[in-house]
Amino acid sequence: MSDLLDRIEIDPKVMLGKPVIRGTRIPVQLILEKLAAGQTPEDLRRSYPRLTAEDISAALLFAAKSLNADSYMPRAGGSR
């Protein structure tokens, strides 16, 4: 499972240091937003041919691990 995280890259010279899929300029955030908006992994892979199923899994794992980090703080006031 941690091998999936090797697919994520953070480089200040690429997309201002946002986490991206290694070797691309596809941000993890974009993948998560598209999935949340109802696109399927297959839709994403059609729109971004360099994206693989493993890349999408890596983005989800990265997000989950990020939320599990000790530094995560929910916004005051709860949900909107």
N, C-alpha and C positions, 0 to 999 in steps of 0.2 A: 504494500500500500504506500509506503513512503517513497517507493520508486516513482509513483505518480507525481509526487511533488517536485521531482527533478525536471518535470516538464514546465514548471513555472519559473520565470526569470524576473528579477528586479534589477534594473540597470538604469541609473540616473540619465543615461544618454538615450534611452528608449522610452517613449511616451511619458517623459518627465518622472521616471522612476515608478510608474504604476506597475503592478504585477501583470505580466503578459505571458502568453504561451511562448515558450522558448523558440527562438528563431523566427518569430513573427512580430507583428505590431498589434496583435489581437489581445486587448486587455481582458483580464479575468472578469472585471466589472461588466463589460459588454456582454459576455457570455451569460452571466447571472441575470442581468436585466432582460435579455432576450428570452431566457427560459421562464423567468417570472411573468413575462408578458404573454406567455402561452406558446411560444415557438417550441418545437420539438428538437431534440438533438439532430434529427435528420434534416430539419429545416436549416439549422445552423450550418451543418456540413455542406448543404447545397449552396448556401450564401457565402461560405468561407471554405473553399475547397481544400485548403491546407490543414484545416481543423480535422482532428480525428476523434473518434469516440473516447479514446484514452485522454485526449486533451480536455474534453468536456468533463470527464470524471475528475481530472486533476484540478480543474477550476472549482468544482463543487467541494472537493476535499480541502483545497486551500481555504475556501470560505469557511468551512466547518471548523478547521483548525484555528483560523483567525478569531472566530467567535469564542473558541474555547480558551484563548490566551488570557492570562491574568490581567492584561491591560484593558480588556473590553469593558466599556461603561455604557449602559443604555442611556438614552437621552432623558433628561428630566421631564416629567409629565406623562410618561408612558406612551401609549399609542395615540395616533392622531384621530 
